[in-house]
Amino acid sequence: MIDMDAATFEDLVVSELDLLPDDMVDGLDNVVFVVEARPEDGSLDLFGLYDGVAVTERDRYGVGELPDRIIVYREPHLHACADEAELRDEVHTTLVHEIAHYYGIDDDRLHELGWA
């Protein structure tokens, strides 16, 4: 388990997001990234969540839509990781996993690809 304050963790998430390939993030439209302490149920099992409608399932989407959200949960990450290198790897995996949901890739396919 790692001890890290919320601001430092958020900076780490931003730095990992900046390291993602351009072709992965350039297609994101109307998406915000949010860091929260824990999921609503208080569990430590969920590292991230995509809250929105995948681009593959949208029939109409336009001006005035609330942004989709990709949420990264701080406490589950800190609880699961032993050091900062492991934390960075896990945050990276979480970001890729949730961005994949935006693009319509489900958990089964992510497991096949090694991202879940």
C-alpha positions as CSV (number, residue, x, y, z in Angstrom):
1,M,0.0,0.0,0.0
2,I,1.2,3.5,-0.9
3,D,0.5,6.7,1.0
4,M,-0.1,9.6,-1.5
5,D,-2.2,12.7,-1.2
6,A,-5.0,13.5,-3.6
7,A,-3.1,16.2,-5.5
8,T,0.0,14.1,-6.0
9,F,-2.1,11.2,-7.3
10,E,-4.0,13.5,-9.7
11,D,-0.6,14.8,-11.0
12,L,0.5,11.2,-11.6
13,V,-2.7,10.4,-13.5
14,V,-2.2,13.5,-15.7
15,S,1.4,12.5,-16.4
16,E,0.3,9.0,-17.3
17,L,-2.5,10.4,-19.5
18,D,0.1,12.5,-21.3
19,L,2.2,9.4,-22.1
20,L,-0.6,7.7,-23.9
21,P,-0.3,7.5,-27.7
22,D,-1.8,10.3,-29.6
23,D,-4.0,8.0,-31.8
24,M,-5.6,6.7,-28.6
25,V,-6.6,10.1,-27.1
26,D,-7.0,12.2,-30.3
27,G,-10.4,10.6,-31.0
28,L,-11.8,11.3,-27.6
29,D,-14.7,13.8,-27.9
30,N,-16.5,15.4,-25.1
31,V,-14.8,13.3,-22.4
32,V,-13.5,14.5,-19.0
33,F,-11.1,12.7,-16.8
34,V,-12.0,12.7,-13.1
35,V,-10.1,11.5,-10.0
36,E,-12.2,10.4,-7.1
37,A,-11.3,8.7,-3.8
38,R,-13.4,5.6,-4.1
39,P,-16.4,4.2,-6.0
40,E,-19.8,5.1,-4.5
41,D,-20.1,1.7,-2.8
42,G,-16.8,2.3,-1.0
43,S,-15.1,-0.8,-2.4
44,L,-11.4,-1.1,-3.2
45,D,-12.0,-3.5,-6.1
46,L,-12.8,-1.0,-8.8
47,F,-9.9,1.1,-10.2
48,G,-11.8,3.1,-12.8
49,L,-15.1,3.6,-14.6
50,Y,-16.3,4.8,-17.9
51,D,-19.5,6.7,-17.4
52,G,-21.0,7.4,-20.8
53,V,-22.2,5.9,-24.1
54,A,-19.6,4.2,-26.3
55,V,-19.1,5.8,-29.7
56,T,-20.2,2.5,-31.3
57,E,-23.6,2.7,-29.5
58,R,-24.5,6.4,-30.2
59,D,-27.3,7.0,-32.6
60,R,-27.4,10.8,-32.1
61,Y,-24.9,12.8,-30.3
62,G,-24.4,16.5,-30.6
63,V,-24.1,19.9,-29.1
64,G,-25.4,20.2,-25.5
65,E,-24.6,16.6,-24.4
66,L,-23.0,16.3,-21.0
67,P,-19.5,15.0,-21.3
68,D,-18.7,11.3,-20.8
69,R,-16.5,10.7,-17.8
70,I,-13.6,8.5,-17.2
71,I,-13.1,8.2,-13.5
72,V,-9.9,7.0,-11.8
73,Y,-10.2,5.9,-8.2
74,R,-7.3,6.9,-6.0
75,E,-7.7,4.7,-2.9
76,P,-8.1,1.3,-4.7
77,H,-4.9,2.1,-6.7
78,L,-3.0,3.0,-3.6
79,H,-4.3,0.0,-1.7
80,A,-3.2,-2.4,-4.5
81,C,0.2,-1.1,-5.3
82,A,3.5,-1.5,-3.4
83,D,5.5,1.3,-5.0
84,E,5.2,4.2,-7.4
85,A,6.4,2.2,-10.4
86,E,3.6,-0.4,-9.9
87,L,1.2,2.5,-9.3
88,R,2.1,4.1,-12.6
89,D,1.7,0.8,-14.4
90,E,-1.8,0.3,-12.8
91,V,-2.9,3.8,-13.6
92,H,-1.8,3.4,-17.2
93,T,-3.7,0.1,-17.5
94,T,-6.8,1.7,-16.0
95,L,-6.7,4.7,-18.4
96,V,-6.3,2.4,-21.4
97,H,-9.1,0.1,-20.1
98,E,-11.6,3.0,-19.6
99,I,-10.7,4.7,-22.9
100,A,-11.2,1.4,-24.6
101,H,-14.8,1.3,-23.2
102,Y,-15.3,4.8,-24.8
103,Y,-14.4,3.2,-28.2
104,G,-16.8,0.3,-27.6
105,I,-14.3,-2.4,-26.6
106,D,-15.9,-4.6,-24.0
107,D,-14.3,-6.4,-21.0
108,D,-14.1,-9.8,-22.8
109,R,-12.0,-8.2,-25.6
110,L,-9.9,-6.3,-23.1
111,H,-9.1,-9.6,-21.4
112,E,-8.1,-11.1,-24.7
113,L,-5.8,-8.2,-25.3
114,G,-4.3,-8.3,-21.8
115,W,-5.8,-5.0,-20.6
116,A,-8.3,-6.3,-18.0
